Amino acid sequence: PSDHALRRRHGRVALACAAFTLSMIGAAYAAEPLYALFCRLTGFGGATGVAEGLPERVIDLQFEIRFYANFHSGLPWTCTPEASSISLRGGEVKTFHYTITNTSDRETWGIASYNVTPEKTGGYFAKIQCVCFTEQRLGPGVSMELPVVFFVDPEIDEDRNVDSVKTITLSYTFFAAQPPATPVAAAPSAETPKL
């Protein structure tokens, strides 16, 4: 083949390699949000759903809901649930509070991820309001009360795979977050704000 034909062939190969590389980088960035969306829609991996409305009925099926929180290294916070567990019936809407406290002498930002166990109940655990929906900012030594409003979908009583489940654990893991690029109001004072 001529030099011109070889250059064209090499150019096509280089272009195909570049396109493949860019598509793999794009797939890597899209994988996490797509996986998170899949988990939220299906309850896979214990991911919970965001409620689109209130339940239409309350059933007699009773659950013990346990609450747990932990922190990724680098976030100097503590988190205290208002109780270690509560009881509720399927379809019953509950508001529960966590108190988070910044134990450091500097302003910090954090965000929470969550899941429920057993994993097969994730698709039935629906949140109306959640500490995980937004990043939280805490000034030095500041505490903040964060509500979680949730229910167990009454449709759970039609799923034979969860017949034996009487206890559901809601777990939060808090991670350090970067402050937003846009300025926000001044850091809260040392008093405890209520949401």
N, C-alpha and C positions, 0 to 999 in steps of 0.2 A: 504494500500500500504506500501511497505517496505521503510526504510529510504533512500535507494539508489534511488528508484523511485521518492520519494518526492523531493529529492535534484535535480534530473534531471528535474522534472517538474518546480520547483522553478527557476532553472537556465534558463530554456527556457522562463519563464515569465519575469525574470529579463532582459534577452537578448532582448526580444521583446520590453520591456519598454524602454531600452536604445536605441534601434534602432529607436523607435518612437520619443523619445526625440531628438535625433540627427537629424532626418529628419525634425522635426518641427523647430529646430534652423536653419537648412539649408534653409528651406522654408522662414523663416523670413528674412534671409539675402538676399535671391534671390528675394523677393517680390518687393522691391523698384526698382532695375534695370530692372526687367521684366515689371513692370508697366510703368516705364519711356520708355522702348522700345515700348510697346504697344501704349502709347500715341503718341510717335514720328511717328510711322507707320500709325496711324489712325487719328491723329489730335485730339483725345479725350482729353477733359479737356483744350483745347486751346493750346496744345503742337504743336510746329511748326516742319516742316521737314527740313532735311539737303538736299540741292539740289545735285543731282547726275550729273547735267549738266545744261546748260543754256536753257531757254525756246526757243521754235522754232518759236514763233509768239508773236506779241503784239496785243492786242485787244482794242477796243474803250472804254470798260468798265473802268470807272475812280473810284479811291478810295482815300479817305483821310486817311493817316496813321498817327496816333498819337503816341507819344513816352512818356514813363513814367518810372521812376526808383525810387526804395526805398531801404532801407538798414535794414538788421537785426541788432538788438542791438549788440554791441560789435565790430562793424566795423566803425572806425572813418573816413569815406569817404563822399564826396559829389559827385554827378554826374549831369552833365549839358548836356542835348542834344543840338545839334547845332540849333535846331528849335523845337517848340512844335508839329508841324505836317508838312507833305509834301503831295503833290498829285502825284499820279502815275497811269498809266494804267496797266491792267493785262498783265503780261509778260514783263513789263519794269523793267530792273535791275537797282537798286539804291544803292549808297553807302552813308551811313549816319554815322555821328560821335558823340560819347559821349566823354566828358572829365571828367575823374574821378580824384579826388584830395584827398590825404591823409592829413587830418587836424590835425594829431597828431604829436608828436615829436619822434616817433619810426617807425621802418620799419613794414609794415603790409602786409598781404596776404589776397586776397579775390577771390571769384568765384561767378559767377552769374547764377541764374536759370531764366527761362523766360516763358512767355505764351502770347497768343493773345486772345483778345475778340473782337467780340463775338466768343465763343468757336467753333462754327460750321465752322469758317473760318480757324482754326488751320491747317487743312490738306492741305490748299492751300497757306499758307504762308511759303515760302521756303528760307532758309538761305544758302549763299555760304560761307560767313565768318561771325564770330560772337564773341562778347566779352565773350560769355559763353563757348567757346570751351576749354579755358585754364585758369588756375589760374593766377591771376595778382599779381605782387609784386610792392609795392610802398614804397619808402623811405620816411623819414619825410618831410612833406611839398611838396612832389612831385606831379605833375599832369601828366597825360598821356592821349593821345587821342586814343580812341579805335574805329575802324571802324566796321560797320555792313553792309554787302552786302547781299541784299535780293531781292526777287520779289514775286508778287502774281501770282500763277500759272494761266495761261490763261484758263485752264480747268474749272475754277470757273464759267465761263459763261454758262456751261452746267448743273450746279446744281441749280435746282429750289428752293432748301431750303435756298439759300443765295441771292436770287433775290433782297431782300429789303436792303441788306447790302451795305452801301456806305462808312462807317467809320470802320477802324480796328485799335485797340490799341495794340501796342507792349509794354509789361511791363517786366522790369527786376527787380529782387530782388537780391541784393548783400549780400553774407554771408562771415563771417570771415573764413579763411582757414588756415591750418597748413603749415608751410614751408615744402618743399619736403625734404626727407631724404638725398638725394644726394646734395652736395654743388653746388651752382650756382654762377654766376658772382656777383661781388660786387653790392650793392644797387645803383640805379641810383642817380645821383646828383640832386640838387634842380631845374635844368632846366627841361623844359617840353619836353619829348621825343615824337617823332611822329612815329606811326606805319606805 
